[in-house]
Amino acid sequence: MRIEQSEVILLTPDGEMPAFLCTPVEFERMPAILLFMEAFGLTQHIRDVAIRIAKEGYVVLVPDLYYRELPNNKFGYDEVEQAMAMMWRLNFGKPMEEDIKAALGYLKSRMNLNPDRTGVTGFCLGGGLTFLTACKFSAEIAVAVPFYGMVLDEWIEAVENITVPVYLFFGGADLFIPRDRIHQIESRFQELGKEYTLKVYPDAEHGFFCHERSSYNRLAAEDSWYELKQFFRKHL
């Protein structure tokens, strides 16, 4: 499948946010995926993931959420402290919600998309933002798939607002997200009777999906990729 890659600009209240767009050229009225980056920024790895998803028949948009700190806003996987510092400089309140709203609005405006079939996924920071999007923008999406997302307390409270199916992936050996936190998240979904699937890979660490990281876990990455594709097919 041929994929057209382009750089686009999304307008937000805080200025212009660059984004990476992947579009299969053979189809019309396709479903869309909003893909959120890791804490390391809009790296080549995340672009590669976008292309990989696009080859399954989706238009994929990856916003550069560090746009307020351009141009030096991307980090190598050995620059964990710098990446974490920039991540925690993000405002996860209204500014982030406006950024997400701008990305969803851009997808809805494209003529080649089916606006009722938009999915969201992301890794690390992006996993947390996928969770946030499900809580705040369920009316705008059809499905959410967060990978090892760190979830704030207020987002766990906001699970009551989720109205779409959610598939959550975690690593059982993730030092950033302890088992107690995973249990707390799952208990909230159960308590509220939400439609969800949660899968924990016992030996996988944080970042298990990324083959460029030392924490890469091939079996967990391959299985979660298969599950992601099936979940998107079912709901999109």
N, C-alpha and C positions, 0 to 999 in steps of 0.2 A: 504494500500500500504506500502510495506517495504521500509525503507529509510536507506541507508548506510551513516554514518557520519564519516568524516575523517578530519584530519589536514594536510594541504599541505603547501608547500613553493613556493612563487613566486619570481623570480629573477628580481630585479630592478637595475638601475644604482647606487642607494644608499644602496644596500645590499639586504638581504633576508627579504621578507614580508610574515609573516604567514597569512593563510586564512582558513576559515571553509568551507568545501565542503559537500553538501548533494546530494546524488544520488539515485533516485528510482532504485531498482534492477531488476524490471520486464521488463523494456523496453530498446530498442536500438534506436539510432538516435533521441534523444529527443531534444526539444528546451531547451535553457539555460537562466537563469536569473542571472545577476550580481546585487547583493544586497549591498547597501552601508549602513554603520552603522550610528547611531546617534552621536551627540557630546560626548556622554558618553562612547563611545568606543565599542569594539566588546563584548558586554555583553551577558548574558544568554538570555535576552529578544530577542535580534536580532538573536541569534541562533535559538530560538523557532520560530521566524517569518520565518527564512530560511527553517526550517523543514516543517512548515505549507504550504509554497509555493511549496516545493518539493513534498508534498503529492498530489498536483494538477497535477503532471506529468512533472516537470521541474528539471533539474540539477541546483543547486543554489550554487553560490560562494560568500562568504563574506570576502573581504580582510580586514586585520587589518591595517588601514591607519595610526595608531599611532605607527607603528612598530619602528620608530626611537627613541621612548621614552619608550621602554620595559625596565623592566617588569611592572612598576606601571603606566599603561595607561588605566585603566578602572575605572569608577566612578559610585557611586550610584546616584539615581535621586534627592537626597538631596544635592548633591555636584555640584550644577550648576556653581558656580564661577570657581571651579577647572577645570571642563569639558570645559567651555567656554575659559578659558585661554589656555588649550592645543589645542583646536580647532583653535584658532587664531594664534598659533605658526606654523600651517601648512603653507606651501608655495603653494598657489593655482595656481602658474604659471607652469613652466616646470616640477618641481618635481612631482606635483600632476598628471599632464598629463602623465608622465612616469609611475606612479603607476597604473593609469587607463589602460594605454596601456598594462602593464604587466598582469593585470587581464583579459582583453579581449583576449590577446594572449594565456593565459593559457586555457581559454575556447575553443578557436578555435582549439587548439592542441589536444583536447580529441577526441578519435575515436568514442565514443558513442553519440556524439552530432551532430546536424545539424548546421553547422557554419553560415548558413544564417538566423537562427531563434534565435537570442539573444535579450532578453529584459533587460532593466535596471530599477531598482526602488530603493527607499531609503527614509529615514525619517529624518527630521531636517537637520543636516549637510549632511546626505545622500541624502536628497531631492535636496539640492543645487548642489551636485556632480552629481546627475542624470541629472539635467538641463545642467551642464557643459559638461557631456558626450554626450548629444544630440547635443550640439553646436560644439564640437570638433571631435566627432567620429561617426557621423551619418552614415558614410560609413560602419562602423563595427557592427551596431546594427539594429534592426528592429522596435523597439518601446521603449518609455521612459515614466515612470510614477513617477514624483516627488511628495512627500508628504511634504507640508509646508516647502519648501526649501527656505532659504535666498539666494537671487540671487544678485550677484555683478553687478555693472553698466556695466562693459565690457561684461558680459555674456548676458545682455539684447541686447546690440549691436550685439552680435554674433548670435542672433536668426536667422539672415539671412542665416546662414550655416546649419540650421536644415532641414533635408530632410525626417524625419520619423514622424509618428503620435505621439503626446504627450498628455498625460492626466495629468493635474495638480490639486492637491487637496490642499485647504487652509481652515483655520478656520477663521470665521468672527470676532472672539474675540481674535485673536492672537496678543499679545502685541509686538512680535518680527517682525511681517510682517504686517504693516498697510494696510488698504484698498486701500490707494493711490498707494502703491507699487504693489498690486495685479492688480489694474486697469492699471498701467503702463506696466506690463508684458503682460496682455491680449491685450492691444492696439498694442503692438509691433507684436504679432502674427497676429492680424487682419490686420494691415497695410501691412504686408508682405505676406498675404494670405496663411499662414501656416496651416497645418492640426492639429487641436488641440481641446481638450475639457478642460474646466476649471470649477471646481465645488467648491463653497464656502459653508461651513456649518455655518450658521449665529451665532449659539451659541457656536461653538467649539473653544477651545483655542489651543495654540501651543502644539504639542504632543498628540493630541486627540486620536491617534490610539493605544497608549500604555496603557494597563490596569494596569501597575505598577505605572503610574504617576497620580498625583492628577488631572491633566487636562484631564484624560480619559473621552471620550464622547462615550457611548455605541452605540447610534444611528448612529453617524458619522462614528465610527469605523466599524460597521457592514455594513453600506451602501457602504463605500469606499472599503472594502474588496470584496464585491460582484462586484462592478464596476471594480476593479483591475482584478479579475478573468475573467470577461467577455471581457475586453479589451485585455488581454493576449491571450485568446482563439481566438479572432477575428484576431489578427495580427501575432500570433506565431503558 
